[in-house]
Amino acid sequence: AILNPAIRLPDLPITVVRSSDSSGGTLMLTSYLRAQDPAGWPASEVGPVISWPAAPRETSAPGTTGMIARCAAIKGCITYIGSSFQGRASGAGRKGSAFLAA
């Protein structure tokens, strides 16, 4: 909300959908997190497969298509996908709901 004050966020619990397999999107996202906060995101947690910290509401799905489908089925979902999949995420009725890793 602070970074996007013009956007009204829904009052919903957030469910995180992560990749359950090796993913270029995971590599890109974790590289970004490390670059933004080197002290808070260790180099050992940068790669296509990582040990994610536990979150209260979380699930995983294999592949980008699986992540998009899982997220489309859950209100309050967030996930990360590569920009080449943005059209599929929008087509799944979740326009703007996915974090784009690239």
C-alpha positions as CSV (number, residue, x, y, z in Angstrom):
1,A,0.0,0.0,0.0
2,I,2.9,2.4,0.7
3,L,4.5,1.8,-2.6
4,N,1.2,2.0,-4.5
5,P,-1.1,4.4,-2.6
6,A,-3.6,4.7,-5.5
7,I,-4.3,1.0,-5.4
8,R,-7.0,-0.2,-2.9
9,L,-6.0,-3.6,-1.5
10,P,-8.8,-6.1,-0.5
11,D,-9.2,-7.0,3.2
12,L,-8.3,-10.7,2.7
13,P,-5.9,-13.1,4.3
14,I,-2.9,-13.6,2.0
15,T,-2.0,-17.1,0.7
16,V,1.4,-17.5,-0.8
17,V,1.9,-19.9,-3.7
18,R,5.5,-21.0,-4.4
19,S,7.1,-23.2,-7.0
20,S,7.5,-26.8,-5.8
21,D,10.2,-27.5,-8.4
22,S,13.3,-26.0,-9.9
23,S,12.3,-22.6,-11.3
24,G,14.0,-19.8,-13.2
25,G,11.4,-17.5,-11.6
26,T,12.5,-18.5,-8.1
27,L,16.1,-17.8,-9.1
28,M,15.2,-14.4,-10.4
29,L,13.0,-13.5,-7.4
30,T,15.6,-14.6,-4.8
31,S,18.4,-12.8,-6.7
32,Y,16.2,-9.7,-6.5
33,L,15.5,-10.1,-2.8
34,R,19.3,-10.6,-2.1
35,A,20.2,-7.5,-4.2
36,Q,17.6,-5.4,-2.3
37,D,18.5,-6.6,1.2
38,P,21.8,-8.5,1.4
39,A,21.7,-8.5,5.2
40,G,18.2,-9.9,5.3
41,W,18.4,-12.4,2.5
42,P,21.4,-14.7,2.6
43,A,23.3,-15.8,-0.5
44,S,22.6,-19.4,0.5
45,E,18.9,-18.7,-0.3
46,V,19.4,-17.6,-3.9
47,G,18.8,-20.2,-6.5
48,P,16.2,-22.1,-8.5
49,V,15.3,-24.2,-5.5
50,I,15.4,-22.9,-1.9
51,S,14.1,-23.6,1.5
52,W,11.4,-21.0,1.9
53,P,10.7,-19.7,5.4
54,A,7.4,-21.0,6.8
55,A,4.3,-18.8,6.2
56,P,0.9,-19.1,8.0
57,R,-1.0,-19.6,4.7
58,E,1.1,-21.2,2.0
59,T,0.9,-23.8,-0.7
60,S,3.0,-24.8,-3.7
61,A,2.5,-26.0,-7.3
62,P,4.8,-27.4,-9.9
63,G,5.7,-25.0,-12.8
64,T,4.5,-21.6,-13.7
65,T,1.3,-22.8,-15.2
66,G,0.5,-24.8,-12.0
67,M,1.3,-21.7,-9.9
68,I,-1.0,-19.5,-12.0
69,A,-3.8,-22.1,-11.8
70,R,-3.4,-22.6,-8.0
71,C,-3.4,-18.8,-7.4
72,A,-6.4,-18.3,-9.6
73,A,-8.4,-20.6,-7.4
74,I,-7.5,-18.8,-4.1
75,K,-8.8,-15.4,-3.1
76,G,-6.1,-13.4,-1.6
77,C,-3.3,-15.3,-3.4
78,I,0.1,-13.9,-4.3
79,T,2.7,-15.6,-6.3
80,Y,5.7,-14.8,-8.6
81,I,6.0,-15.5,-12.2
82,G,8.2,-14.5,-15.1
83,S,6.9,-11.6,-17.3
84,S,6.6,-14.0,-20.2
85,F,3.6,-15.6,-18.3
86,Q,1.9,-12.3,-17.5
87,G,-0.8,-12.8,-20.2
88,R,-1.7,-16.3,-18.8
89,A,-2.1,-14.8,-15.3
90,S,-4.3,-12.0,-16.6
91,G,-6.3,-14.6,-18.6
92,A,-6.8,-16.6,-15.4
93,G,-8.8,-13.7,-14.0
94,R,-6.0,-12.6,-11.6
95,K,-4.8,-9.5,-13.3
96,G,-2.4,-7.7,-11.1
97,S,-2.4,-10.4,-8.5
98,A,0.9,-11.9,-9.4
99,F,4.3,-10.6,-8.6
100,L,6.4,-10.5,-11.7
101,A,9.9,-11.7,-11.2
102,A,11.2,-10.5,-14.5
